[in-house]
Amino acid sequence: MMKIIGVTGGIGSGKTTIINYIKSKGFTVYIADNAGKNVMQKPEIIKQVNELFNHQVLLPTGLLDRSKIASLVFNDTILLQKLNNIVHPAVGLDFEEFLKENVSQKIIFKETAVLFESDLYHDCFATILITAPIEERINRVVKRDGIAREQVLNRIKNQLSDEEKAKLATYVVENVDILTAFKSIDDIIDKILIN
């Protein structure tokens, strides 16, 4: 039977680095954020999202202006929820197709930022939460994205706290020293393969 392993972590936790490490070990990985970007290029999704935003979010190319959408939903939780209600089901269908294409795999890692927020963890054999101290996360994002500390803090505030996520996670990996984090991932994978 196929095991789906959910991987998540807040902004700046280093979950992309961990996912890349898992991929390098030959495991099949589904990245929900990439799927979301692809889904938002489908004509029917473009139409629905554009209507949601009163026809103000189309680029001259006919694609959605994702940065404009991000700025519009940033402080509007109701609008964000409406957007998620369009995009998340489409990503869910995309994941179902991905599973069909990879039916021979024993383990599939599914990386998603909203694993716990959207109750997707219920569909997983196990979940891995990637964490890092708040200051470390802020510094990583400021350096990576070139944005102000306050912007990073606002993004962190819009996500469930690591403490809340840890209560729901099967495994928690603190990603401060990368080699230690990789060792933790190796140990977790060994446990999952045995079960």
Buried (B, 14 or more C-beta within 10 A) or exposed (E): EEBBBBBBBBBBBBBBBBBEBBBEEEBBBBBBBEBBBEBBEEEEBBEBBBEBBEEEBBEEEEEBBBEBBEEBBBEEEEBBEBBBEBBBEBBBEBBEEBBEEEEEBEBBBBBBBBBBBBEBBEEBBBBBBBBBBBEBBBBBBBEEEEEEEEBBBEBBEBBBEBEEBBEBBBBBBBBEEEEEBBEBBEEBBEEBEEE
